[in-house]
Amino acid sequence: MEYKEYTGKTVNDLITDACQDLGVTSDRLDYVVVDEGSAGFLGIGAKNAVIKARIKSDEQIAEEKAAEENKAEVKEEVKEEGSEKKEAPKKQSSEKIIPVSDPAKYESIAVKFLEDVFKAMGLEASIKTSFELSENALDIEIVGSDMGILIGKRGATLDSLQYLVSLVVNKESEQYIRVKVDTEDYRERRRATLENLAKNVSSKVKRTGRPYELEAMNPYERRIIHSALQDNKYVYTYSEGEGVDRHIIVALKDGVKPTGDYNRSRRGKRY
């Protein structure tokens, strides 16, 4: 069977489209990534992904199955061999933070990068920086009249900007520098919102007995939810999904009885 070409936003989306078009599950799909595409910078210069796909032949499936069986046998042998050896004592970490020698240099690099970005965006904003040597932490506060554009939906644009600044700064540093970019106290306001959300959802789970599925969040926001509920007597949290779809489930702990209507077999809606 000849390959068919598919074009779209992401490779994962295209794999799903190809499976639906060819009427097969993903394990029976033979595909080649022609172009992984690009989200661009702040939505500018985005490029579609491209794959070529076809249905796997019976010969391919047989070869893959044989390879998997061989891999499993090797893994089991390694496991059995390792179980006969004594576990080496764990070394205690003695790693300490070594302060950078010239923090002003990295503040200047960050400011220059942000000024160039804002100029390209046509955005007027002032940049304030501070450096905590004991933690090698660079905090950046951006002040302007139209910061909603910079924050983006649920802070997505601000997170992307922070990631890029971190790459630029750490490219020039031998020691890792933690970079935080904020505006209009968004980070703290978002933290308070998520902690309040965690409290409300935990109350619902305690009352109904049903697990609740939160919206997809980035790792930083998921840590806030986990932290807010880690000492809760009635519920626990865990994550599901991959990449941008990874989200938290809040569920009732074993042995805890709900205070209201109980139907633990159903999953609650996303919040």
C-alpha positions, -999 to 999 in steps of 0.1 A, spaced: 0 0 0 13 35 -9 18 62 17 -8 89 20 3 124 31 -14 143 60 -10 179 70 -21 195 103 -11 213 135 8 185 153 22 150 146 -1 135 172 -32 150 155 -21 137 122 -16 102 135 -51 103 149 -64 116 115 -46 89 96 -59 61 119 -95 74 113 -90 77 76 -74 43 72 -97 26 97 -70 11 119 -56 15 154 -23 33 160 -4 0 165 -13 -10 129 -2 24 114 31 27 96 40 64 94 70 86 86 73 122 100 81 145 71 80 177 91 73 180 128 60 216 123 65 245 146 43 265 169 63 296 161 72 323 186 41 337 204 21 324 175 42 340 148 58 318 121 38 287 129 43 258 105 21 228 99 33 192 106 34 167 78 34 129 79 31 101 54 11 70 66 -1 36 55 -14 4 70 13 -19 83 17 -52 63 14 -85 80 51 -90 77 58 -58 96 35 -67 124 51 -102 127 86 -87 128 76 -61 155 60 -88 176 91 -109 175 113 -79 184 91 -71 214 93 -107 226 130 -107 223 133 -74 241 111 -87 270 133 -118 274 165 -97 276 149 -73 301 138 -103 323 173 -117 322 188 -84 332 163 -82 361 171 -116 374 209 -110 371 205 -77 390 184 -93 418 214 -114 428 236 -84 434 235 -64 466 222 -29 463 249 -3 465 245 22 494 230 55 483 252 84 484 240 115 502 239 145 480 264 172 489 257 194 460 255 231 469 245 261 449 275 280 437 266 317 432 274 331 398 303 356 397 286 384 378 248 385 383 245 419 366 257 402 333 227 378 333 203 405 342 216 425 312 212 395 289 176 390 300 167 427 296 183 429 262 164 398 250 131 410 263 135 445 249 141 430 214 110 408 218 88 437 229 101 458 200 92 431 175 57 429 192 52 466 192 47 465 230 58 492 253 69 479 287 95 485 313 116 457 328 127 454 364 151 427 376 165 414 409 190 386 415 191 363 446 227 350 447 220 324 474 196 306 450 210 318 417 175 331 410 167 359 385 133 375 390 119 397 362 89 420 366 74 435 335 54 467 338 31 481 311 -4 493 302 -15 462 282 -1 432 299 -31 409 292 -15 402 258 18 392 275 0 369 299 -21 350 274 -47 324 281 -40 310 316 -5 324 315 5 304 284 23 333 267 40 344 299 52 308 305 66 306 269 84 339 274 99 327 307 111 295 291 128 314 263 145 339 287 158 309 308 173 294 277 190 326 267 204 333 302 216 298 309 233 295 276 259 319 289 261 306 325 281 276 339 257 275 369 220 270 364 200 301 369 163 299 379 144 325 359 109 338 368 91 362 346 60 379 360 37 409 354 8 424 373 15 398 401 0 371 378 20 343 393 7 349 429 -28 355 417 -28 323 397 -14 304 427 -42 317 449 -68 307 423 -54 272 419 -53 267 457 -89 278 460 -98 255 431 -81 226 449 -100 233 481 -134 235 463 -128 203 443 -116 184 474 -149 194 491 -169 181 462 -150 148 461 -155 144 498 -192 150 495 -199 129 464 -173 102 465 -166 107 428 -132 115 414 -129 149 396 -107 156 366 -91 190 365 -82 209 333 -48 203 317 -21 223 334 16 228 331 40 212 356 43 243 377 5 246 382 1 208 388 26 211 416 5 238 432 -25 215 432 -6 185 445 10 206 472 -23 221 483 -39 187 488 -9 166 499 -19 167 536 -57 164 530 -72 137 552 -100 128 527 -86 130 491 -55 124 471 -42 135 437 -26 119 408 -18 129 372 -30 114 339 -23 121 302 8 131 283 24 164 273 0 194 271 -30 171 279 -16 160 313 -40 168 341 -48 160 377 -74 137 391 -86 144 427 -101 112 443 -114 100 476 -89 81 497 -96 44 504 -116 38 536 -131 73 535 -169 75 532 -185 104 513 -207 128 533 -233 130 505 -246 109 476 -221 82 467 -214 70 432 -177 63 430 -178 45 397 -185 78 379 -159 104 371 -167 141 376 -164 168 350 -133 188 343 -128 221 361 
